[in-house]
Amino acid sequence: MPLVRPLRAWRYARTARDITPLVAPPYDVVSEDQRTELLSRDPHNAVALELPEGPLDPSVPGNRYETGARRWAEWRREGILKQDDEPGIYVLEQRFEIGGQPKTRRALFVDVEISPFADGVVLPHERTLPKALGDRFELIKATAANFSPVFALYDDPESRIDSLLSVTGAMTPAAEADADDSSHSVLWRVTDPQVVSTVVNVLRDKRLFIADGHHRYTTALAYRDLRRDEAGGQPASDVPAAERPAYDFVLMALVNMEDPELVVLPTHRLADAAGTFDPVGFVRGLEERFVVTDLPFGHPSGVLDSVEGPAFLFQARGEARPRLAVLRADVDLDVAIPLDRSDAWKRLDVAVLQELVLDPLLGIHPDRAETLERLSFCKDAHKALEEVADGHHDVAFVLRATGVEQLRAVALGGEIMPQKSTYFYPKLLSGLLFRAMD
C-alpha cells in the first residue's frame, strides 16, 4: 500500500488570491503559440518552468533543462515563489460544466512514495512514449522538482476522505484560477494535524491508479533510482516517512474514482495510409470483421451510446458522411487478437481499433514507433470528421469514452491500454503549487 505524507509546497508569493495569469494547462497540450500567449499574461507563468526555452539536447549549452534549473532557483531565491511554513495537504475543487450541467471534482494534493509498477501499489493504464520520457527526465534531473502533479485515482466508495475534507467549507481559499477550458479551480491548504493524519491513514489502504501523468511518474521513478545510486542505496525500511528523502516521493493529485462528478471523455483518432489511400479497399477490409452501417446526414452525436460491444464511427477520405462500425458477433477476439491479454483488454474499443483496424488496414501500431507519425489525436468528434472531409487526413475514428471500471479492470490485471485511451476532464492546472525534490 502507498506511503503518503503531507508536504510543504512552493507557491506563488502573491497577496491576491486570483493567480489566473500564472497558471497553465499541462505541458503536453501546450503549443508554442499558446506558450507565447501564456507568457504574455505574466512572465512568471508556470509554463516558463514546465517548458523552458532552449535546445532539447542536454549536451548543448543553454539548453532547456539548464534554463529551467536556473529559473527555478532564481524564482525561489528572489521570492517569486515561497515555501509554506509547515506540512499540509492541499484540497482542490475544479468547477466546470458538461452538457450545460454544473459539476465539481475534488482532488487532494499529497506526497506519495514512488514504487515500481511491478509492486502493484501504483498502477498505470496507458503506454508512455520514449521521446516524452526523455524530455521529462532531463527536466526533473536538472531541476529536482515536480512542477505539476501526477493525477491518480483511489477507491473510496464510502467517501470517507471527502467527508474529512469538508472542513474546507469554513476556510478561506489559498488560491483560485480560471482555466482556458472555462473550469474554475479553488485551492485550500489543510494543516489540522488530526485531519491530515486521518486522511493519510485512510489512503494507506488504497491502491492508486494513474489517470494522467504516466510520463511524470515514470521519470520521477527514474530520478529516484538515480539519486539512490548516488546516495549509496535505498533508505532503511524503518526510517519514518517524515525523514525520508524528498526524491523518494512524487507530487500527486488524488481523486476518488467513485466520485459521480468524475468525467472521462474520449480521444478520437486521425489516421493516414503509408502510401495512396484506397477508401473502397479500406471499407472492404473493415467489413471482414465489422458490420458497417450508413448514418443519416448531420452530426452523429449519441449514435454510439446505445451500441453494445466494441464499436466506433469512422469517415474515410472522399465519403460524404460518417459510418458506424460494430464488431461482428461471430468474431472470436481470442483468435482475432492472438495476444496474451485479458478479455477486458480485448473488448476495449481502443484496443479493437488498434489491433483489428489501424494495424492490419493502415499499418499503424505503437510497437513500430515510426508508424505513429501517421496517427494523431483530437478531442472534438465534429472537428475530427471535418479534418477528413476537408482532405487533411485519410480516416477519422470517433470513439466512446473508456469507463473507469474498464480502467480499473485492465490496470488490476497488470495490463496497459493503448495510448490516449482516456481523457479525464478537466485537466489539472500547472502553477497551483510546486514541489521540491532536493
Secondary structure as GFF3:
##gff-version 3
##sequence-region A 1 438
A	DSSP	beta_strand	4	5	.	.	.	ID=ss1
A	DSSP	beta_strand	10	12	.	.	.	ID=ss2
A	DSSP	three_ten_helix	20	22	.	.	.	ID=ss3
A	DSSP	three_ten_helix	27	29	.	.	.	ID=ss4
A	DSSP	alpha_helix	32	41	.	.	.	ID=ss5
A	DSSP	alpha_helix	47	50	.	.	.	ID=ss6
A	DSSP	alpha_helix	64	77	.	.	.	ID=ss7
A	DSSP	beta_strand	81	83	.	.	.	ID=ss8
A	DSSP	beta_strand	89	98	.	.	.	ID=ss9
A	DSSP	beta_strand	101	113	.	.	.	ID=ss10
A	DSSP	three_ten_helix	117	119	.	.	.	ID=ss11
A	DSSP	beta_strand	122	123	.	.	.	ID=ss12
A	DSSP	alpha_helix	130	143	.	.	.	ID=ss13
A	DSSP	beta_strand	145	146	.	.	.	ID=ss14
A	DSSP	beta_strand	150	154	.	.	.	ID=ss15
A	DSSP	alpha_helix	160	164	.	.	.	ID=ss16
A	DSSP	three_ten_helix	165	170	.	.	.	ID=ss17
A	DSSP	beta_strand	175	178	.	.	.	ID=ss18
A	DSSP	beta_strand	184	190	.	.	.	ID=ss19
A	DSSP	alpha_helix	193	203	.	.	.	ID=ss20
A	DSSP	beta_strand	208	212	.	.	.	ID=ss21
A	DSSP	alpha_helix	214	231	.	.	.	ID=ss22
A	DSSP	three_ten_helix	241	243	.	.	.	ID=ss23
A	DSSP	three_ten_helix	246	248	.	.	.	ID=ss24
A	DSSP	beta_strand	249	256	.	.	.	ID=ss25
A	DSSP	beta_strand	263	265	.	.	.	ID=ss26
A	DSSP	beta_strand	268	271	.	.	.	ID=ss27
A	DSSP	alpha_helix	279	286	.	.	.	ID=ss28
A	DSSP	beta_strand	290	294	.	.	.	ID=ss29
A	DSSP	three_ten_helix	303	306	.	.	.	ID=ss30
A	DSSP	beta_strand	311	316	.	.	.	ID=ss31
A	DSSP	beta_strand	323	327	.	.	.	ID=ss32
A	DSSP	alpha_helix	333	336	.	.	.	ID=ss33
A	DSSP	alpha_helix	343	346	.	.	.	ID=ss34
A	DSSP	alpha_helix	349	353	.	.	.	ID=ss35
A	DSSP	pi_helix	354	358	.	.	.	ID=ss36
A	DSSP	alpha_helix	359	362	.	.	.	ID=ss37
A	DSSP	three_ten_helix	369	374	.	.	.	ID=ss38
A	DSSP	beta_strand	375	378	.	.	.	ID=ss39
A	DSSP	alpha_helix	381	389	.	.	.	ID=ss40
A	DSSP	beta_strand	395	398	.	.	.	ID=ss41
A	DSSP	alpha_helix	404	412	.	.	.	ID=ss42
A	DSSP	beta_strand	423	425	.	.	.	ID=ss43
A	DSSP	beta_strand	435	436	.	.	.	ID=ss44
###
